[in-house]
Structure formats: structure tokens, C-alpha cells
Amino acid sequence: MSSDRAEFETRTSCITCGSKELKELARGRFDEEPLHSFLANDPFGENPLPYLKDAEWQFVQCDVCQQKFHRNILNEKWNGIYYNRWITSEAIEAHAQASGHTGFHSDFRKGKHAVERILQIERLTRNIRGADAVRVLDFGCGEGRFLSTCADFGFECVGVEFSAAREKTKVINFFPDLDEVKKETSAGHFHAAVLFEVLEHLSDPLDVLRSIRPLLTDNGILILETPNCPDVTGIHDQNDYELINPLGHINAFTAQTQERIAKEAGFERVKPSTVQCTADPSRAYKRELRRLLQPFLKRYTQQYFVAV
């Protein structure tokens, strides 16, 4: 298959508002620098570069809503190859080690963040579930570690994961797509849905959010977390590549554009209270101070929404 060329499709309208008024921010070829070197140095399971010769990428911004995204994206067949053959479980582990995302301190930080999210979800769903256990959907759940922690708190958990690379290391069972979830659950089943570092990967993120909305109860909670990209305009350095890799990170969100796409899907932003998960009183004080000063600080793309 080394003689094959990856096939792309072109998104001709904005992924959020549908406008065709798109402004080009940057373009290039996959075999040009610096992108070629970034791809070559990534620990892929299979080297994608032989399939990308002469292929072009184009990064654009919508003139109407300011949403940024890649116009040229891998088609359905080649997106499957990307997530099932180029991105392997071994490649994921190698990337985590290279990024310093392994070891005790990393695991402890992830665990603490998971508990903070869980406490927020429990608090925000009290009025819609009464004495029932929290029912949560994790779309793009990876190997399922967040849901595993949720289960320890008594949550009823359902996961969706489209990457076969996660199958080897999964800690819970999950569905391959939302259609399978819909076969097993009724409308309005879930009290909360979470998408952690997922929206940036989706060819049609608005459609996914609209498909999740009916699965939530009225006033159900949605949590979105994506890389924050207010200043990215192209692929100039390693940080840009990590934010808008044109194979995987095909959408670039800011706090404003993420809020806009959630609103288009039937959600409104809510501001949860600060959760303190620490044995350090000074850290708790700093977090509360940061919450009070938040209107004057930089906005981030870790956001909570309610279904309306």
C-alpha cells in the first residue's frame, strides 16, 4: 500500500455557522518544512509520510464567527487508517513519554483533575436527577480511565471511542460510535456528557454535539475541553504543530468559538463554582482568588454548558 496516496476531502463552509466566507491564514504541503520534520519525528506506528506526497493543507478562518479549521481533511477511509494504523497504542505511549505525560506526578495530576470534574458534575446535576445515580456519557473516552474513576463514585457510565488503538489498553468496555449508544439508551437518558480533547479531531463537530443533545435530560450538563488556540495562525513551530496538526487536530477553538458551536448545538454556557481537591490550603486560596478574578483573566477552552 506504500504506493497509495492519502485521499482528502475539502470543507467548503464554516464548521460552526455554515458561512462560506473563509479567509486563508496559512497553507503548505506535507512534504515541506517545517511540517515534514514534525511528522517525521512523531512516533507513529506506521510512517504516514509516504502516503502524503504532494498533499496540501490549508488553514482558514471564518469571517463571520472567527472559527478556525483545516479545510483539507482525510476522508473517511483514510481517517480510519490514521486512527487505526498510523496511531497505534505503542505510538500513543511513546508520545506520552516524550511529552512527559507518564509517571507518578502525571498520573496524580490526571487523577486529581478527574475527581474535580466528577465533583462538579455531581453538584451540577443534583436538581435534575434527585436521588438517582449520575448517568454520564464520555464521547472519545480513550481507554476509559475517566469513566473508571466515575464508576468508583457510583456513576453509571457509557463511553464512545472510535480509535481502535485504545482497544489494547482499555480499562472499561465502550461503544464504537453514537449510533450504538442510541440502540441501548433512550432519549434524555444521560445527566451529563463530556468531550475531553475530542472536538478538535472531528470532521463535523457541530453534528456530533447536536447528536449528543437529545441523549441528555433537559438541563443536562456538557463539558468541553479542547486545546486553546487564540493566537495560532499557521504551523511555524512545534507548539503550532501540537495545536493544529493537519492530520488530527483539524479544528482550532478559542473560548469564544467553542461557546458559539455549543450554542449552535443547543447549549448555554454556565460557570460552575470552584472545586477544591487539595491537601494544600494555600493552593485552595489561590484557586478561589483566581475564580474571583476570572472575568479579568484570559479565557480558556475548559467550559461547562447546560442543555436548553
Secondary structure by P-SEA (a helix, b strand, c coil): cccbbbbbbbbccccccccccccccccccccccaaaaaaaacccccccccccccbbbbbbbbcccbbbbbcccccaaaaaaaacccccaaaaaaaaaaaccccaaaaaaaaaaaaaaaaaaaaaaccccccccbbbbbccccccaaaaaaaaaccbbbbbbccccccccccbbbbccaaaaaaccccccccbbbbcccccccccaaaaaaaacccccccbbbbbbccccccccccccaaaaaccccccccccccaaaaaaaaaaabbbbbbbccccccccaaaaaaaaaaaaaccccccccccccccc
